[in-house]
Amino acid sequence: MFFKFFNRKKVPTWREAEERAARFLEKASLKITARNYHSRFGEIDIIAEEENIVHFVEVKATEGNYDPLERITSSKMAKITKTVEYYILKNGITKEYQIDAIVVTNGNIEWVRNIF
């Protein structure tokens, strides 16, 4: 049997997207303090610090023609929020914080601050 393979762009894996996002944040002078942080409530892709702000970052990647932020549903946001609250409580965080998203699409990176 003969298969014809088309030259299609490769969709980045979640690991590749998270690695690119982490490098992007480091270039923006943020210090990565945790990656793939898990709690019983959910998971945070990247936790980074910038001066007096802790950033909790959700990474989304696609090569499609849709907005990947639409994949952050209300139930996903609730899990992220509970995980953030747990992390803050467990680690005694007193700094301000925000929940961000980094979107990796078609080779580009966009940092969306304060998505919630």
SULQUIRA-V947309 format. One record per residue. N is the residue number from 0. RES is the residue in one letter. PHI is phi in degrees with one decimal (* if undefined). PSI is psi in radians with two decimals (NA if undefined). NEAR is the number of other C-alpha atoms within 8 Angstrom. Layout:
n res phi psi near
N RES PHI PSI NEAR
N RES PHI PSI NEAR
This chain:
n res phi psi near
0 M * 2.42 2
1 F -106.2 2.25 3
2 F -114.4 2.31 4
3 K -100.1 2.19 4
4 F -100.5 2.25 4
5 F -93.1 2.61 4
6 N -81.1 1.56 4
7 R -108.2 2.64 4
8 K -65.8 2.46 5
9 K -83.0 2.21 5
10 V -73.2 2.24 7
11 P -64.8 2.45 9
12 T -70.6 2.88 7
13 W -61.5 -0.59 8
14 R -67.4 -0.76 7
15 E -62.2 -0.75 8
16 A -63.9 -0.77 13
17 E -65.9 -0.64 11
18 E -65.3 -0.77 8
19 R -62.9 -0.72 8
20 A -63.5 -0.74 12
21 A -63.6 -0.77 10
22 R -62.0 -0.70 8
23 F -59.8 -0.81 8
24 L -65.1 -0.70 12
25 E -63.0 -0.69 10
26 K -66.1 -0.44 7
27 A -87.1 0.24 6
28 S 71.9 0.47 7
29 L -96.2 2.61 10
30 K -101.9 2.12 9
31 I -76.1 2.14 12
32 T -105.8 -0.37 8
33 A -160.1 2.62 8
34 R -132.8 2.45 9
35 N 52.3 0.89 8
36 Y -74.3 2.18 10
37 H -113.7 2.46 9
38 S -135.9 3.12 8
39 R -69.9 -0.20 5
40 F -92.3 -0.50 9
41 G 166.7 -2.75 10
42 E -139.1 2.51 11
43 I -116.1 2.23 15
44 D -65.9 -0.89 12
45 I -140.0 2.38 17
46 I -118.4 2.20 14
47 A -138.7 2.71 14
48 E -118.6 2.45 12
49 E -134.7 1.90 10
50 E 46.6 -1.82 4
51 N -105.4 0.29 7
52 I -124.4 2.34 10
53 V -98.9 2.22 12
54 H -104.8 2.19 13
55 F -105.1 2.01 14
56 V -115.4 2.22 13
57 E -98.3 2.25 11
58 V -105.7 2.28 13
59 K -127.8 2.42 12
60 A -134.8 2.54 13
61 T -163.4 2.76 10
62 E -113.7 0.08 9
63 G -80.4 -3.13 5
64 N -103.5 0.81 4
65 Y -138.2 2.89 4
66 D -84.3 1.97 6
67 P -63.1 -0.36 10
68 L -64.2 -0.40 8
69 E -64.5 -0.35 6
70 R -80.0 -0.09 6
71 I -90.9 1.54 8
72 T -77.0 3.01 7
73 S -64.2 -0.62 6
74 S -69.8 -0.64 6
75 K -65.6 -0.73 8
76 M -63.4 -0.67 10
77 A -63.3 -0.72 8
78 K -64.8 -0.75 11
79 I -61.5 -0.80 12
80 T -61.0 -0.78 8
81 K -64.0 -0.68 10
82 T -67.1 -0.71 15
83 V -61.4 -0.84 10
84 E -60.5 -0.72 8
85 Y -63.8 -0.79 9
86 Y -60.6 -0.79 8
87 I -61.8 -0.81 10
88 L -64.7 -0.83 8
89 K -64.8 -0.61 6
90 N -102.4 0.09 6
91 G 60.2 0.67 6
92 I -71.6 2.24 6
93 T -114.7 -0.09 5
94 K -76.3 2.84 7
95 E -66.6 2.76 7
96 Y -143.0 2.84 8
97 Q -149.7 2.72 11
98 I -104.6 2.12 12
99 D -117.8 2.98 14
100 A -133.1 2.54 14
101 I -119.3 2.19 13
102 V -107.8 2.15 14
103 V -108.8 1.90 14
104 T -136.2 2.36 10
105 N 45.5 0.70 6
106 G 83.0 -0.04 5
107 N -104.7 2.73 7
108 I -124.0 2.31 9
109 E -127.4 2.27 7
110 W -100.8 1.98 8
111 V -104.1 1.94 9
112 R -87.4 2.58 8
113 N 51.9 1.06 8
114 I -73.4 -0.25 7
115 F -133.3 NA 6
